[in-house]
Amino acid sequence: MRYVIVICALTFFLIWDGLYNQGRYLDTTVREITRTVRYITSLV
């Protein structure tokens, strides 16, 4: 049941971000994750 709640919360956030913020938060999150992965893989 908790997985359903998590999936619904994520879906609600994505729809809200897309409708009211033009995907700004999602875009920032993806950029930061990409930058972090690139930093970690450059250390290895």
N, C-alpha and C positions, 0 to 999 in steps of 0.2 A: 504494500500500500504506500510506503514512503517513497518508493521509486516513482509511482504515479504522481505524487505530490511534487517531487523534484522536477519531473518532466513537464508538468503543467506550469510550474513556476518559471522554468527556463523558456518555455514556449510563450508565456505571457510577457516575459521580459523582452524577448526577441521581437514580438509583434509591437509592443509599446515603443521600443527603441526605433524600429523601422518607421512607424507611423508618425511619431512626434519628434524624433531627434535625427531623422534621416540616417540612421545607423551609426551615429557618432560613437557611442559607447562600444558597440561591437567592433568597429573599425579600430579604435584605440586598443582594445583588448587583443585583437589579432596582431597588430603591430608590435605590441609589447611582448607577446608570446614568441613571435618570430625573432625579435631582437634577442630575447633571452636564450632561445634555442641556438641561435647563431653564436652567441657569446660562449655558451657551454660547450658546443662542439668545436670551437676554435681552441679551447683549453686542452682538449683531449689529444 
